[in-house]
Amino acid sequence: MTNDDYSMTTMKNVGIAELKAHLSRYLKGVRRGHSVIVLDRNEPIARVVPYARGSGALTVRAPLRGLHDVELPSPMKRPPDSLAALVRERRDRD
């Protein structure tokens, strides 16, 4: 708990505009060990938490099985003529 005007709890909900306007103040609280939940129109979208030193680097995992087996369509032989397609579409409507 802190007794300044930043937060009276260990977790604070804040809108994006408020966070942008007072980012330094919120980061000061994060340095003290508090968390900040970022809201976009009252919907939580992110959480800012204190950095834990020594928690290890990011690990790279293998791709999910099966995704590399997806067969892609063959490339188009020539770019489509968008003007001709528009003319055909308008002609077909009439």
C-alpha positions as CSV (number, residue, x, y, z in Angstrom):
1,M,0.0,0.0,0.0
2,T,1.1,3.5,-0.7
3,N,-0.2,6.7,1.0
4,D,0.5,9.1,-1.9
5,D,-2.2,10.1,-4.5
6,Y,-1.1,7.3,-6.9
7,S,-2.8,4.4,-5.4
8,M,-4.3,3.1,-2.2
9,T,-4.2,-0.5,-3.3
10,T,-1.5,-2.7,-4.9
11,M,-3.4,-2.9,-8.2
12,K,-4.7,0.1,-10.1
13,N,-7.1,0.2,-13.1
14,V,-6.4,3.0,-15.5
15,G,-7.7,4.1,-18.9
16,I,-5.4,4.6,-21.8
17,A,-5.7,8.4,-21.8
18,E,-5.0,8.7,-18.1
19,L,-2.0,6.4,-18.4
20,K,-0.6,8.4,-21.3
21,A,-1.1,11.7,-19.4
22,H,0.5,10.4,-16.2
23,L,2.8,7.6,-17.3
24,S,5.7,8.7,-15.1
25,R,3.5,8.6,-12.0
26,Y,2.2,5.1,-12.8
27,L,5.7,3.8,-13.6
28,K,6.8,5.2,-10.2
29,G,4.2,3.0,-8.5
30,V,5.3,0.0,-10.6
31,R,8.8,0.5,-9.4
32,R,7.5,0.3,-5.9
33,G,5.9,-3.1,-6.6
34,H,2.4,-2.1,-7.7
35,S,0.6,-3.4,-10.8
36,V,-1.4,-1.3,-13.2
37,I,-4.3,-2.8,-15.3
38,V,-4.8,-0.8,-18.5
39,L,-8.4,-0.4,-19.7
40,D,-9.7,0.4,-23.1
41,R,-13.3,1.5,-22.7
42,N,-13.5,-0.3,-19.3
43,E,-12.2,-3.5,-20.9
44,P,-8.8,-4.8,-19.5
45,I,-6.3,-5.1,-22.3
46,A,-2.9,-5.1,-20.5
47,R,-1.2,-5.3,-17.2
48,V,2.0,-3.4,-16.2
49,V,3.9,-5.3,-13.5
50,P,7.2,-4.8,-11.9
51,Y,10.1,-6.4,-13.8
52,A,11.5,-9.4,-12.0
53,R,15.3,-9.5,-12.5
54,G,16.8,-12.9,-13.0
55,S,13.5,-14.4,-14.2
56,G,15.2,-15.6,-17.3
57,A,15.2,-14.7,-20.9
58,L,12.4,-15.4,-23.3
59,T,12.4,-18.9,-24.6
60,V,11.7,-19.7,-28.2
61,R,9.5,-22.7,-28.7
62,A,9.1,-24.9,-31.8
63,P,6.2,-24.0,-34.1
64,L,2.9,-25.7,-33.5
65,R,2.6,-29.1,-35.2
66,G,0.7,-29.1,-38.5
67,L,1.0,-25.4,-39.3
68,H,3.9,-25.9,-41.7
69,D,1.9,-28.6,-43.6
70,V,-0.7,-26.1,-44.8
71,E,-0.7,-26.1,-48.6
72,L,-0.7,-22.6,-50.1
73,P,-2.4,-21.8,-53.3
74,S,-0.2,-21.4,-56.4
75,P,0.7,-17.8,-57.3
76,M,-1.5,-16.0,-59.8
77,K,-0.1,-16.0,-63.3
78,R,-0.7,-12.3,-63.9
79,P,-2.2,-9.6,-61.9
80,P,-6.0,-9.2,-62.2
81,D,-7.3,-6.4,-64.4
82,S,-9.3,-4.5,-61.8
83,L,-10.8,-2.0,-64.4
84,A,-12.1,-4.9,-66.5
85,A,-13.6,-6.6,-63.4
86,L,-15.3,-3.3,-62.5
87,V,-16.7,-2.8,-66.0
88,R,-18.0,-6.5,-66.0
89,E,-19.6,-6.0,-62.6
90,R,-21.4,-2.8,-63.6
91,R,-22.5,-4.4,-66.9
92,D,-23.9,-7.4,-65.1
93,R,-25.9,-5.3,-62.7
94,D,-27.8,-3.5,-65.5
